[in-house]
Amino acid sequence: MPVDWNAENAAHLLRRAGFAATPSQVKKALKKSRSKTITGLFKRDKKSDKGPKKGFESFREMQRWWLERMRTTKSPLIEKLTLFFHNHFATSIEKVGSRELMHRQNRTIRKFCLGRFEDLVLEMCRDPAMIVWLDNKSNKKNAPNENFARELMELFTTGVLDQDGVANYTEQDVVESARAFTGWTISDGKFFFAEWNHDFDEKTFRGTTGNLDGEDVVANLVQDSATARRLGMKLWSFFAYDVELDDPVVDELEAVYFATDGDVGAMVRAIFEHDLFYSASAKNRRVKSPVEWYVGLMLLLKAKVKHDPWNHIPYRLDEMGQSVFEPPSVFGWKEGLGWVETAALLERAQFAEDLTSSRDKDDLLSWSPKKLLGKKKKYKGYDAGETADLLLEQLGPLEVAASTRSALVAYLQADSSGEPAEFSLDGETIDRKVRGFVSLALSLPEFQVH
């Protein structure tokens, strides 16, 4: 049965392809076909992607720059994929030690994230931040370093095992790959091929023998079914719901990969066009990462960072468990329920309270409950139930259980002592009750998932 192009499915697509689905965005999407809406997601924002001309004064400033870019971009899918590949090619400032190199890697991922996977992998092989991160600076002819060669296979391409549990490479393949990448280093902060440190002798890598170099190794790996399947599995799990390597949907994405010469954009489009993407299994299942949660609520509330000289926002996201440009290890962040363990969930609730109670011009964040409600003629005369439904629509649309809705309505109707009172959506109610309602809604379990 064809998927209905309705408000629910349009909102689902916009949330997964970006960070939020505002009512106005859903309305615009419904005026188009699903196909045209999907096509529009792939258009790149023409806004300059350069950081401050003098560079970033601090690491936290660089983090804040990317968070603001995610909030303001007209190409949210590009930023979403940049975030995905930042986790796939997980690289941290902690070891790299250079804001310039980390920012450059971020720009490279953004530039290549919708193209051929082989091109992106090669760019990461030559990326200065990656070379420092995985020690390829010390990978020399007479003293090979296997760190990068191992992670290239284990994490970036084939993975250790295929869907049948068969090893995708051997320890000897790691050795031969490391030899192929000898001399791939950096000089003056840029990629440099140190010919005198490269091993030009014959190598045998995964059944291929010759005077192989890094490009040959990458070509071998990206043409492997294991790479296609692993990339398909990770993309589907990121945009739709968790699957394993042997899932039938991975078969379909593998076919797209080989039919398009490993085009990531084609695979993502195939996901958005797939009926299962709009199934009950896909909806309200993915736990939002702290970054997704933060950017999404800022968009839904039409909130802005007024000023943040102390870079407070990145610190708060650290407390929630995600520090961009600083993943915990080469394995990146582990997606899922770990994002909402007790301490992290409490930090989300506290941030929501801080944001929604912001009234002073000197506060960090700025938002207006009146703007969230919309034009006054739309809600004039609303009772508590109608107000609750309007706010839930503006915040998602956020689907909650009947018991949760009843509790929220009761909150709107209660006076300062908690007793039921007559409800009137006047200025005082908007300033006090609507703020409180939004704070509660942002902390609900339903808001923590896409």
C-alpha positions as CSV (number, residue, x, y, z in Angstrom):
1,M,0.0,0.0,0.0
2,P,1.5,3.4,-1.0
3,V,2.5,5.7,1.9
4,D,0.1,8.5,2.5
5,W,1.7,11.9,2.2
6,N,0.2,13.5,5.3
7,A,1.2,15.7,8.1
8,E,2.4,12.8,10.3
9,N,4.7,11.4,7.6
10,A,5.9,14.9,6.4
11,A,6.9,15.8,10.0
12,H,8.6,12.4,10.4
13,L,10.7,13.0,7.3
14,L,11.7,16.5,8.3
15,R,12.7,15.5,11.8
16,R,14.9,12.7,10.7
17,A,16.4,14.6,7.7
18,G,17.1,17.6,10.0
19,F,16.5,18.5,13.6
20,A,12.9,19.6,13.8
21,A,9.6,19.9,11.9
22,T,7.9,23.2,12.6
23,P,4.2,23.5,11.7
24,S,5.1,25.9,8.9
25,Q,7.6,23.5,7.4
26,V,5.1,20.7,7.5
27,K,2.5,22.9,5.8
28,K,5.0,23.7,3.0
29,A,6.0,20.1,2.6
30,L,2.3,19.1,2.2
31,K,1.9,21.5,-0.7
32,K,4.6,19.5,-2.5
33,S,4.8,15.9,-3.4
34,R,6.9,13.6,-1.2
35,S,9.4,13.3,-4.0
36,K,9.8,17.1,-4.4
37,T,10.1,17.5,-0.7
38,I,12.9,14.9,-0.6
39,T,14.7,16.5,-3.5
40,G,14.6,19.9,-1.7
41,L,16.4,18.3,1.3
42,F,19.5,17.8,-0.8
43,K,20.0,21.4,-1.9
44,R,23.1,23.0,-0.3
45,D,23.0,26.2,1.7
46,K,25.0,28.8,-0.2
47,K,26.0,30.5,3.0
48,S,29.8,30.6,3.4
49,D,31.3,27.8,5.4
50,K,34.3,29.7,6.6
51,G,34.9,30.3,10.3
52,P,36.1,33.6,11.7
53,K,38.8,35.2,9.5
54,K,41.2,35.2,12.4
55,G,40.3,31.7,13.4
56,F,38.6,30.6,16.6
57,E,39.8,32.0,19.8
58,S,39.0,28.9,21.7
59,F,37.8,25.3,21.3
60,R,34.4,26.1,22.9
61,E,33.9,29.0,20.4
62,M,34.4,26.5,17.6
63,Q,31.9,24.1,19.1
64,R,29.4,27.0,19.5
65,W,30.0,27.9,15.8
66,W,28.9,24.5,14.6
67,L,25.9,24.4,16.9
68,E,24.8,27.7,15.6
69,R,25.3,26.6,12.0
70,M,23.1,23.6,12.7
71,R,20.4,25.9,14.1
72,T,20.5,28.4,11.3
73,T,21.3,26.4,8.2
74,K,18.9,26.1,5.3
75,S,20.4,22.7,4.5
76,P,19.7,20.7,7.7
77,L,20.3,17.4,6.0
78,I,23.9,18.4,5.1
79,E,24.5,19.2,8.8
80,K,22.8,16.0,9.9
81,L,25.1,14.0,7.7
82,T,28.1,16.0,8.8
83,L,27.2,15.0,12.3
84,F,26.8,11.4,11.2
85,F,30.2,11.2,9.6
86,H,31.8,13.1,12.4
87,N,30.8,10.1,14.5
88,H,31.8,7.6,11.8
89,F,35.3,9.0,11.3
90,A,35.4,10.0,15.0
91,T,38.3,12.4,15.6
92,S,38.9,14.4,18.8
93,I,40.5,17.7,19.6
94,E,41.9,16.1,22.7
95,K,44.7,14.4,20.7
96,V,44.8,16.4,17.5
97,G,45.3,19.6,19.5
98,S,44.5,22.0,16.7
99,R,41.3,23.9,16.2
100,E,42.3,24.7,12.6
101,L,42.7,21.0,11.7
102,M,39.5,20.0,13.4
103,H,37.5,22.7,11.7
104,R,39.1,21.8,8.3
105,Q,38.1,18.2,8.8
106,N,34.5,19.3,9.6
107,R,34.4,21.4,6.3
108,T,35.8,18.4,4.3
109,I,33.1,16.1,5.7
110,R,30.4,18.6,4.9
111,K,31.7,19.0,1.3
112,F,31.9,15.3,0.5
113,C,29.1,13.8,2.7
114,L,26.6,13.5,-0.2
115,G,29.0,12.2,-2.9
116,R,30.9,9.0,-3.5
117,F,31.9,7.2,-0.4
118,E,35.3,6.4,-1.9
119,D,36.0,10.1,-2.3
120,L,35.1,10.8,1.3
121,V,37.2,7.9,2.6
122,L,40.2,9.1,0.5
123,E,39.8,12.6,1.8
124,M,39.8,11.3,5.4
125,C,42.9,9.3,4.6
126,R,44.6,12.5,3.6
127,D,43.0,14.6,6.3
128,P,45.7,16.2,8.6
129,A,43.5,15.8,11.8
130,M,42.9,12.1,11.0
131,I,46.6,11.6,10.3
132,V,47.5,13.0,13.7
133,W,44.6,11.3,15.5
134,L,45.5,7.8,14.2
135,D,49.3,8.2,14.2
136,N,50.0,8.0,10.5
137,K,52.6,10.7,11.0
138,S,54.8,7.9,12.5
139,N,53.9,5.4,9.8
140,K,57.3,5.1,8.0
141,K,58.9,2.6,5.7
142,N,61.4,1.3,8.3
143,A,58.9,1.6,11.2
144,P,55.3,0.9,10.1
145,N,52.5,2.1,12.4
146,E,49.3,0.0,12.0
147,N,46.9,2.2,13.9
148,F,45.3,4.0,11.0
149,A,45.4,0.9,8.7
150,R,43.4,-1.1,11.3
151,E,40.8,1.5,12.0
152,L,40.3,2.1,8.2
153,M,39.0,-1.4,7.9
154,E,37.5,-2.0,11.4
155,L,35.6,1.2,11.7
156,F,35.5,3.2,8.4
157,T,34.8,0.5,5.8
158,T,34.3,-3.3,5.9
159,G,34.1,-3.8,9.7
160,V,35.7,-6.9,11.3
161,L,33.1,-9.5,10.3
162,D,30.5,-9.8,7.5
163,Q,26.8,-10.7,8.0
164,D,27.7,-14.4,8.2
165,G,30.4,-13.9,10.8
166,V,33.3,-14.4,8.4
167,A,36.4,-12.2,8.9
168,N,36.7,-9.4,6.4
169,Y,40.4,-9.1,6.7
170,T,43.4,-10.7,8.4
171,E,46.2,-9.4,10.6
172,Q,48.5,-9.7,7.6
173,D,46.1,-7.4,5.7
174,V,46.6,-4.8,8.5
175,V,50.3,-5.1,8.1
176,E,50.2,-4.7,4.3
177,S,47.7,-1.8,4.5
178,A,50.0,0.0,6.9
179,R,52.9,-0.5,4.4
180,A,50.7,1.0,1.7
181,F,50.1,4.1,3.8
182,T,53.7,4.7,4.8
183,G,54.8,8.3,4.0
184,W,51.2,9.7,4.1
185,T,51.9,12.4,6.5
186,I,51.5,16.2,7.0
187,S,53.7,19.2,6.6
188,D,52.8,22.8,7.7
189,G,49.4,21.5,8.6
190,K,48.6,20.0,5.1
191,F,48.7,16.5,3.7
192,F,52.2,15.6,2.4
193,F,53.5,12.5,0.7
194,A,57.0,11.8,2.0
195,E,58.3,9.7,-0.8
196,W,61.4,8.7,1.1
197,N,59.3,7.2,3.9
198,H,57.0,5.2,1.6
199,D,57.4,1.4,1.1
200,F,57.5,0.9,-2.7
201,D,58.0,-2.9,-2.4
202,E,55.4,-5.5,-3.5
203,K,52.5,-6.0,-1.1
204,T,49.6,-8.5,-1.0
205,F,46.4,-7.0,0.4
206,R,43.2,-9.0,0.6
207,G,44.2,-11.2,-2.4
208,T,45.7,-8.4,-4.6
209,T,49.4,-8.2,-5.2
210,G,51.4,-5.4,-6.5
211,N,53.2,-2.1,-5.7
212,L,50.1,-1.0,-3.7
213,D,49.6,2.4,-2.2
214,G,46.9,3.9,0.0
215,E,44.6,4.7,-3.0
216,D,44.8,1.0,-4.0
217,V,43.8,-0.1,-0.5
218,V,40.8,2.3,-0.4
219,A,39.7,1.1,-3.8
220,N,39.8,-2.5,-2.7
221,L,37.8,-1.8,0.5
222,V,35.1,0.4,-1.0
223,Q,34.4,-2.1,-3.7
224,D,33.7,-4.8,-1.1
225,S,30.1,-5.8,-0.3
226,A,31.0,-5.7,3.4
227,T,31.6,-1.9,3.1
228,A,28.4,-1.3,1.2
229,R,26.4,-3.3,3.7
230,R,28.0,-1.7,6.8
231,L,27.4,1.8,5.4
232,G,23.9,0.9,4.6
233,M,23.2,-0.5,8.0
234,K,24.7,2.5,9.7
235,L,22.7,5.0,7.6
236,W,19.4,3.2,8.0
237,S,20.0,2.9,11.8
238,F,20.8,6.6,12.0
239,F,17.8,7.8,9.9
240,A,15.2,5.1,10.5
241,Y,15.6,2.4,13.2
242,D,18.3,0.0,14.3
243,V,19.0,-2.9,12.0
244,E,21.7,-5.6,11.7
245,L,23.9,-6.5,8.8
246,D,21.6,-9.3,7.7
247,D,18.4,-7.2,7.5
248,P,16.7,-7.3,4.1
249,V,16.7,-3.5,3.9
250,V,20.5,-3.6,4.0
251,D,20.3,-5.8,0.9
252,E,18.4,-3.0,-0.9
253,L,20.9,-0.3,0.2
254,E,23.8,-2.5,-0.9
255,A,22.2,-2.7,-4.3
256,V,21.8,1.1,-4.4
257,Y,25.5,1.5,-3.4
258,F,26.8,-0.6,-6.3
259,A,24.3,0.8,-8.8
260,T,25.5,4.4,-8.1
261,D,29.2,3.8,-7.6
262,G,28.9,4.2,-3.8
263,D,26.9,7.4,-3.9
264,V,25.9,8.3,-0.3
265,G,23.3,10.8,-1.4
266,A,21.5,8.1,-3.5
267,M,21.5,5.8,-0.5
268,V,20.0,8.5,1.8
269,R,17.4,9.3,-0.8
270,A,16.5,5.5,-1.1
271,I,16.0,5.5,2.7
272,F,13.7,8.5,2.6
273,E,11.7,7.0,-0.3
274,H,11.4,3.6,1.4
275,D,7.9,2.6,2.7
276,L,9.5,1.1,5.9
277,F,11.0,4.6,6.7
278,Y,7.4,5.7,7.3
279,S,6.3,2.6,9.2
280,A,5.4,2.4,12.9
281,S,8.8,0.7,13.5
282,A,10.6,3.9,12.4
283,K,8.5,6.5,14.2
284,N,9.2,7.7,17.7
285,R,12.0,5.1,18.1
286,R,15.3,7.0,17.8
287,V,16.5,8.7,21.0
288,K,17.7,12.2,20.2
289,S,21.4,12.8,20.8
290,P,22.0,15.9,23.0
291,V,22.9,17.9,19.9
292,E,19.8,16.8,18.1
293,W,17.7,17.6,21.2
294,Y,19.2,21.0,21.7
295,V,19.1,22.2,18.1
296,G,15.5,20.8,17.7
297,L,14.1,22.6,20.7
298,M,15.8,25.9,19.7
299,L,14.1,25.6,16.3
300,L,10.7,24.7,17.6
301,L,10.7,27.5,20.2
302,K,12.1,30.0,17.7
303,A,14.8,30.6,20.3
304,K,18.1,32.3,19.9
305,V,21.4,32.5,21.7
306,K,21.6,36.2,22.5
307,H,25.2,36.2,23.7
308,D,27.4,33.5,25.0
309,P,30.8,35.0,25.8
310,W,31.7,32.1,28.2
311,N,30.5,29.5,25.6
312,H,28.0,28.2,28.1
313,I,26.0,26.1,25.6
314,P,28.8,23.7,24.7
315,Y,29.5,23.1,28.4
316,R,25.8,22.2,29.0
317,L,25.9,19.8,26.1
318,D,29.0,18.2,27.6
319,E,26.9,17.6,30.7
320,M,24.3,15.9,28.6
321,G,27.0,13.6,27.1
322,Q,28.0,15.0,23.8
323,S,30.9,17.4,23.1
324,V,31.2,18.0,19.3
325,F,34.8,17.8,18.0
326,E,35.5,15.6,21.1
327,P,34.0,12.1,20.7
328,P,35.0,9.8,23.5
329,S,37.1,7.4,21.4
330,V,37.7,6.1,17.9
331,F,34.4,4.3,18.2
332,G,32.5,7.6,18.6
333,W,29.4,8.1,20.6
334,K,27.1,5.1,21.3
335,E,23.7,6.0,20.1
336,G,20.5,4.9,21.9
337,L,19.2,4.9,25.5
338,G,22.5,5.8,26.9
339,W,21.8,9.4,25.9
340,V,19.0,9.6,28.5
341,E,20.5,7.9,31.5
342,T,19.5,9.6,34.8
343,A,22.2,12.4,35.0
344,A,21.9,13.3,31.3
345,L,18.1,13.4,31.5
346,L,18.2,15.6,34.5
347,E,20.5,18.0,32.7
348,R,18.1,18.2,29.8
349,A,15.3,19.0,32.2
350,Q,17.4,21.7,33.9
351,F,18.3,23.2,30.5
352,A,14.7,23.2,29.5
353,E,13.8,25.0,32.7
354,D,16.6,27.6,32.3
355,L,15.5,28.3,28.7
356,T,11.8,28.5,29.2
357,S,12.2,30.8,32.3
358,S,14.4,33.2,30.4
359,R,12.9,36.7,30.5
360,D,15.7,39.1,31.2
361,K,17.4,40.9,28.3
362,D,20.8,39.8,29.7
363,D,19.8,36.1,29.8
364,L,21.8,33.7,27.6
365,L,18.8,32.6,25.5
366,S,15.8,34.4,24.1
367,W,12.4,33.1,23.2
368,S,8.8,34.3,23.2
369,P,5.9,32.1,24.4
370,K,3.5,34.4,22.5
371,K,5.4,33.7,19.2
372,L,5.2,30.0,19.9
373,L,1.4,30.2,20.2
374,G,1.1,32.2,17.0
375,K,-1.2,35.0,16.0
376,K,-3.6,35.9,18.8
377,K,-6.7,35.4,16.7
378,K,-5.7,31.8,16.4
379,Y,-5.8,31.1,20.1
380,K,-8.1,33.8,21.5
381,G,-10.7,32.2,23.8
382,Y,-9.0,28.8,23.9
383,D,-9.6,26.7,26.9
384,A,-7.0,24.7,28.7
385,G,-7.4,21.6,26.5
386,E,-7.3,23.5,23.3
387,T,-4.2,25.4,24.5
388,A,-2.5,22.1,25.4
389,D,-3.2,20.7,22.0
390,L,-1.9,23.8,20.2
391,L,1.3,23.7,22.2
392,L,1.8,20.0,21.6
393,E,1.3,20.6,17.9
394,Q,3.9,23.4,17.9
395,L,6.4,21.2,19.8
396,G,6.6,18.3,17.4
397,P,3.8,17.6,16.7
398,L,4.3,15.9,20.0
399,E,2.1,12.8,20.5
400,V,1.5,11.9,24.1
401,A,-0.6,9.4,26.0
402,A,-4.1,10.5,27.1
403,S,-3.0,10.4,30.7
404,T,-0.1,12.7,30.0
405,R,-2.3,15.1,28.1
406,S,-4.7,15.2,31.0
407,A,-1.9,15.9,33.4
408,L,-0.7,18.8,31.2
409,V,-4.2,20.2,30.9
410,A,-4.6,20.0,34.7
411,Y,-1.3,21.9,35.1
412,L,-2.7,24.7,32.9
413,Q,-5.9,24.9,34.9
414,A,-4.3,24.8,38.3
415,D,-3.7,28.0,40.4
416,S,-0.6,28.7,42.3
417,S,-1.6,26.4,45.1
418,G,-2.3,23.6,42.7
419,E,-6.1,23.7,43.0
420,P,-8.3,23.8,39.8
421,A,-9.1,27.3,38.7
422,E,-10.8,29.2,35.9
423,F,-8.6,29.2,32.8
424,S,-8.0,32.3,30.7
425,L,-5.3,32.5,28.1
426,D,-4.3,36.1,29.1
427,G,-0.9,37.7,29.3
428,E,-0.2,36.4,32.8
429,T,-1.2,32.9,31.9
430,I,1.0,33.0,28.8
431,D,4.0,34.3,30.7
432,R,3.6,31.8,33.6
433,K,1.7,28.8,32.5
434,V,2.8,28.5,28.9
435,R,6.4,28.7,30.0
436,G,5.9,26.0,32.6
437,F,4.0,23.8,30.1
438,V,6.8,24.0,27.6
439,S,9.4,23.2,30.2
440,L,7.4,20.1,31.2
441,A,6.9,19.1,27.6
442,L,10.6,19.4,26.7
443,S,11.3,17.0,29.6
444,L,8.8,14.4,28.6
445,P,10.0,11.0,27.4
446,E,8.2,11.6,24.1
447,F,10.3,14.7,23.4
448,Q,13.5,12.7,23.8
449,V,12.8,10.6,20.7
450,H,12.4,11.5,17.1
